[in-house]
């Protein structure tokens, strides 16, 4: 399977096709919630938020290998850090897209300034810059398919 390039221009070109009333092919996220969820993932990679490993460390190392397979992320996966009760931060989709863009730019600048930075993903453990980029690629592809933005 091909995953989206982690290039902001490419990502935004696809995200700009999203409408506030776009319904997902699976799951119950709104379009705006999905964009805010992607922003949360970028912040997680930046070390922003109180994220802890939710699986044993040995299991996280096994799960991490999944990032470098051609397998897509599972549909309807429930994770404790993204629940249906999560409150929207932005007043509309446009502001959520602005937040995503600014957060991605900050992320790129921080990674450039500190390429050795490692931060925790609750299932995959401590990830490097390259591992996070692969995570974002699979994660963004997953949600773009969820909303029919790509096949």
PyMOL commands that set and color helices and strands:
alter all, ss='L'
color gray80, all
select helices_A, chain A and resi 8-15+31-46+57-68+93-113+129-146
alter helices_A, ss='H'
color red, helices_A
select strands_A, chain A and resi 119-121+125-127
alter strands_A, ss='S'
color yellow, strands_A
deselect
rebuild
show_as cartoon
